Amino acid sequence: MPVIELIFRLLLTFLILLVLTRIMGRKEISQMTFFNFVSAIAIGTLGASLAIDSSISIQNGLIALIGWTVFTVAMGVITLKSKTLRKAVDGIPHVVIRKGKIMDAELRKVRLDLDTLNLLLRKKNAFSISEVEYAIFETDGTLSVMKKEKNQPITKGDSPVSLPQNQFAIPVTVIQEGEILPEFKGSSGR
């Protein structure tokens, strides 16, 4: 394949993948379920094939990429409307610690060993299983943890002393790339 064609294919694939991933949405990255993982791998493979395999026509490569994106978006819409299909595609969360007790059968279902469970607990600042009331292994592979009441941090609501409310506004960007944003020009209070 000539270098010019390779550069064209790379640029075209990059731009198409950028557009298609924006169409698929942020969920593909932020909540990586098994389905999202498979979809992302497939899109990447199709994109790489289009970019460097001269035996695949650009037209067929684009059809494959767009077709896979349509399937992924359609599956996302269908799973929003069908709880049954959502369970089949994404799976369900599993309670691996219930009322402070490890649920061995649930650990086996999700193929999670005690060492990995302890690692995930430590990432949630639970350094001992005895601190945990409930732990749920989520469909994206993360662990949600509710500590026992005595191990939960104290909040303002727990304090008998009334504390003054914060008088701070939500932070906003005023200067971006060295320029005062137009909505803030002239409002400096001079």
BAMARPA-256459 format. One line per 4 residues: for each residue x, y, z of N, C-alpha, C. Coordinates in steps of 0.02 Angstrom, whole numbers. Layout:
N
X:Y:Z:X:Y:Z:X:Y:Z  ...
//
This chain:
190
43:-59:0:0:0:0:45:62:0  31:109:-45:71:171:-46:63:211:19  114:249:36:115:287:98:57:338:99  43:369:43:-11:419:39:-78:386:57
-90:326:30:-153:291:45:-155:272:120  -99:250:147:-97:232:218:-113:293:262  -82:350:246:-96:411:284:-170:431:278  -196:426:217:-267:442:207:-312:396:248
-297:330:247:-337:281:285:-332:295:360  -272:310:384:-263:325:455:-303:386:476  -298:439:437:-334:501:452:-410:489:449  -432:456:397:-504:441:390:-529:399:448
-492:347:466:-512:303:521:-514:341:586  -463:382:598:-461:422:660:-523:467:665  -538:502:611:-596:548:612:-661:510:620  -668:455:584:-730:414:588:-738:386:659
-684:359:688:-689:332:756:-707:387:806  -679:446:797:-694:502:842:-768:519:839  -795:524:779:-866:540:770:-910:483:798  -893:421:781:-935:365:803:-935:356:878
-877:366:910:-876:359:983:-915:415:1017  -916:474:987:-958:528:1013:-1032:510:1006  -1050:479:951:-1119:458:941:-1139:404:992  -1094:357:1005:-1109:304:1053:-1116:330:1124
-1084:385:1140:-1094:417:1204:-1040:399:1255  -1044:434:1312:-994:428:1365:-1001:363:1403  -1058:331:1400:-1068:270:1438:-1017:217:1418  -997:217:1355:-948:168:1332:-884:171:1372
-868:230:1398:-806:238:1436:-819:239:1511  -870:276:1531:-880:286:1602:-907:225:1639  -948:185:1607:-977:127:1639:-962:66:1596  -901:43:1598:-879:-10:1554:-906:-78:1577
-963:-97:1550:-990:-163:1563:-957:-212:1514  -974:-276:1521:-947:-326:1476:-966:-310:1404  -1028:-292:1392:-1051:-275:1324:-1013:-215:1297  -1004:-162:1338:-966:-104:1316:-894:-121:1299
-865:-166:1339:-796:-188:1327:-791:-223:1260  -836:-270:1247:-835:-308:1184:-846:-260:1126  -892:-214:1134:-907:-166:1081:-846:-122:1066  -813:-98:1118:-754:-55:1108:-697:-93:1074
-687:-156:1094:-635:-196:1062:-651:-207:988  -714:-221:973:-734:-233:904:-725:-170:861  -746:-113:888:-739:-50:851:-665:-36:838  -623:-47:888:-551:-37:880:-521:-83:827
-542:-145:829:-517:-194:780:-539:-176:709  -603:-158:702:-627:-138:636:-590:-75:612  -579:-27:657:-544:33:638:-472:18:617  -438:-24:655:-369:-42:638:-366:-78:571
-415:-122:559:-416:-158:495:-425:-110:437  -471:-63:445:-482:-13:393:-419:28:381  -385:46:435:-327:90:428:-268:56:393  -255:-8:407:-192:-36:380:-200:-96:334
-260:-123:326:-269:-181:283:-295:-159:215  -250:-157:165:-268:-133:99:-314:-181:62  -322:-243:87:-368:-290:54:-441:-274:71  -451:-231:122:-519:-209:140:-530:-141:107
-583:-137:66:-597:-73:33:-619:-23:86  -606:40:72:-626:93:118:-702:92:128  -738:80:74:-811:78:78:-834:22:126  -807:-38:118:-826:-94:162:-805:-81:235
-747:-51:243:-725:-35:311:-770:15:345  -791:66:308:-837:116:335:-905:85:351  -930:42:306:-994:9:318:-990:-34:382  -934:-69:390:-926:-111:450:-925:-68:513
-887:-14:513:-883:30:571:-950:62:588  -983:88:537:-1048:121:548:-1100:69:569  -1098:11:537:-1145:-43:555:-1136:-65:627  -1074:-74:649:-1062:-94:719:-1086:-40:767
-1075:22:749:-1098:77:791:-1174:78:796  -1208:67:740:-1281:65:740:-1305:7:785  -1273:-51:780:-1292:-108:822:-1282:-90:896  -1226:-58:912:-1211:-41:982:-1262:9:1009
-1276:61:970:-1325:112:992:-1394:80:998  -1414:39:949:-1479:6:951:-1485:-39:1013  -1432:-75:1028:-1433:-118:1087:-1440:-76:1150  -1407:-18:1152:-1413:27:1209:-1484:52:1217
-1517:69:1162:-1587:92:1165:-1633:35:1187  -1622:-23:1159:-1665:-81:1177:-1656:-99:1251  -1594:-98:1275:-1583:-116:1345:-1611:-64:1393  -1618:-2:1369:-1651:49:1411:-1725:33:1420
-1755:3:1370:-1827:-10:1371:-1844:-80:1398  -1798:-127:1395:-1812:-195:1415:-1767:-216:1474  -1798:-224:1531:-1760:-245:1591:-1732:-315:1582  -1771:-359:1550:-1749:-428:1540:-1687:-431:1496
-1689:-394:1440:-1631:-394:1395:-1572:-360:1429  -1584:-307:1468:-1530:-273:1504:-1495:-322:1551  -1534:-363:1586:-1504:-413:1631:-1462:-463:1591  -1488:-483:1533:-1452:-532:1492:-1387:-504:1463
-1389:-440:1443:-1330:-409:1412:-1280:-386:1464  -1303:-348:1513:-1258:-318:1562:-1248:-360:1625  -1293:-406:1639:-1288:-445:1700:-1323:-408:1757  -1316:-434:1817:-1346:-403:1876:-1294:-396:1930
-1302:-348:1975:-1256:-342:2031:-1264:-402:2078  -1211:-421:2112:-1212:-477:2159:-1190:-453:2228  -1230:-469:2279:-1213:-453:2348:-1163:-505:2371  -1101:-484:2383:-1048:-531:2402:-1035:-530:2478
-1057:-476:2511:-1057:-475:2585:-1125:-449:2606  -1160:-489:2647:-1226:-471:2671:-1227:-475:2747  -1244:-419:2779:-1246:-415:2852:-1180:-439:2883  -1125:-419:2850:-1058:-434:2876:-1033:-504:2860
-1072:-545:2826:-1053:-614:2810:-1036:-620:2735  -981:-654:2721:-961:-666:2652:-1008:-717:2621  -1034:-702:2562:-1079:-746:2526:-1037:-787:2476  -1015:-846:2499:-971:-887:2458:-1001:-905:2390
-1065:-921:2389:-1098:-941:2326:-1096:-883:2276  -1107:-822:2301:-1106:-764:2256:-1035:-750:2231  -986:-759:2274:-916:-751:2253:-899:-800:2196  -923:-862:2203:-911:-911:2150:-946:-891:2085
-1007:-865:2090:-1044:-845:2030:-1007:-792:1990  -976:-745:2025:-940:-691:1991:-866:-705:1983  -846:-766:2004:-776:-789:1999:-728:-739:2032  -744:-724:2095:-704:-676:2134:-675:-714:2194
-609:-712:2201:-578:-745:2258:-571:-696:2316  -554:-722:2375:-550:-680:2435:-495:-627:2430  -440:-644:2398:-385:-596:2390:-409:-535:2349  -444:-549:2294:-470:-495:2252:-524:-455:2289
-567:-490:2325:-618:-456:2365:-585:-409:2415  -534:-432:2450:-498:-390:2498:-466:-330:2463  -437:-340:2404:-408:-285:2366:-461:-233:2350  -519:-255:2325:-573:-209:2308:-599:-172:2370
-602:-207:2427:-623:-176:2489:-573:-122:2511  -509:-137:2506:-458:-88:2525:-464:-25:2482  -481:-33:2419:-491:25:2375:-549:69:2398  -593:40:2438:-650:76:2466:-637:94:2540
-574:92:2561:-553:108:2629:-585:63:2681  -596:1:2663:-619:-49:2710:-563:-101:2715  -522:-96:2768:-462:-138:2772:-475:-204:2808  -537:-214:2829:-556:-277:2860:-627:-293:2841
-640:-355:2826:-709:-376:2809:-755:-363:2868  -729:-363:2929:-770:-352:2988:-799:-281:2990  -772:-234:2950:-797:-166:2947:-858:-159:2902  -871:-211:2861:-919:-205:2806:-986:-237:2824
-1040:-199:2812:-1108:-225:2820:-1130:-258:2755  -1123:-221:2699:-1142:-247:2633:-1087:-229:2583  -1076:-274:2536:-1032:-260:2478:-1066:-290:2417  -1072:-249:2365:-1106:-270:2304:-1057:-266:2246
-1049:-322:2212:-1006:-324:2153:-1048:-302:2094  -1032:-243:2066:-1073:-212:2015:-1059:-242:1946  -1103:-227:1898:-1097:-255:1831:-1037:-228:1793  -1009:-172:1816:-949:-145:1782:-885:-167:1815
-890:-214:1864:-830:-241:1896:-808:-203:1958  -843:-150:1976:-825:-113:2037:-862:-142:2097  -840:-122:2156:-871:-145:2218:-900:-85:2254  -964:-89:2271:-997:-38:2312:-998:-65:2383
-978:-23:2431:-971:-46:2500:-1010:-1:2547  -1048:-33:2591:-1080:3:2646:-1050:-24:2711  -1015:20:2746:-982:-2:2808:-1035:-9:2863  -1017:-47:2914:-1059:-51:2973:-1065:18:3003
-1120:31:3037:-1134:98:3063:-1077:125:3106  -1048:83:3148:-994:106:3192:-930:124:3154  -924:101:3091:-865:114:3051:-875:169:2999  -935:197:2997:-948:251:2949:-922:317:2976
-898:361:2931:-873:425:2954:-929:469:2982  -911:512:3028:-959:558:3058:-974:614:3007  -1037:634:3003:-1057:688:2958:-1083:747:2999  -1096:803:2967:-1124:861:3001:-1191:843:3034
-1229:800:3001:-1294:780:3027:-1288:741:3093  -1231:710:3105:-1220:672:3167:-1204:718:3226  -1183:780:3212:-1160:826:3264:-1220:860:3298  -1219:863:3365:-1272:898:3400:-1264:974:3396
-1205:997:3373:-1191:1069:3368:-1213:1092:3299  -1250:1148:3297:-1272:1176:3234:-1214:1215:3203  -1196:1196:3142:-1141:1230:3108:-1168:1278:3056  -1134:1335:3045:-1159:1383:2995:-1155:1352:2924
-1202:1372:2882:-1203:1348:2813:-1146:1381:2774  -1118:1344:2727:-1066:1372:2683:-1097:1427:2641  -1062:1481:2632:-1086:1536:2592:-1050:1539:2525  -1023:1484:2504:-984:1482:2442:-1028:1465:2383
-1015:1497:2327:-1051:1482:2265:-1016:1424:2230  -1048:1397:2182:-1017:1344:2142:-962:1375:2100  -902:1345:2098:-848:1374:2059:-863:1372:1984  -843:1425:1950:-853:1428:1878:-788:1452:1846
-780:1436:1783:-721:1458:1745:-733:1530:1723  -686:1575:1741:-691:1645:1722:-640:1660:1668  -581:1631:1674:-528:1641:1625:-512:1574:1593  -512:1572:1527:-496:1511:1491:-446:1526:1437
-392:1489:1436:-338:1498:1388:-313:1570:1386  -307:1600:1446:-280:1667:1453:-328:1723:1436  -391:1708:1421:-440:1759:1403:-498:1758:1452  -523:1818:1471:-583:1822:1512:-642:1802:1468
-682:1756:1492:-740:1733:1453:-789:1791:1443  -821:1794:1384:-864:1851:1367:-918:1866:1418  -947:1815:1449:-1001:1827:1497:-977:1862:1561  -910:1865:1572:-884:1897:1631:-850:1964:1617
-843:1981:1554:-812:2046:1536:-858:2102:1558  -829:2152:1590:-867:2210:1611:-903:2200:1677  -897:2141:1708:-931:2131:1772:-880:2126:1829  -824:2161:1821:-772:2156:1872:-786:2200:1933
-841:2238:1933:-860:2278:1990:-822:2343:1995  -794:2367:1940:-757:2431:1941:-803:2490:1940
//
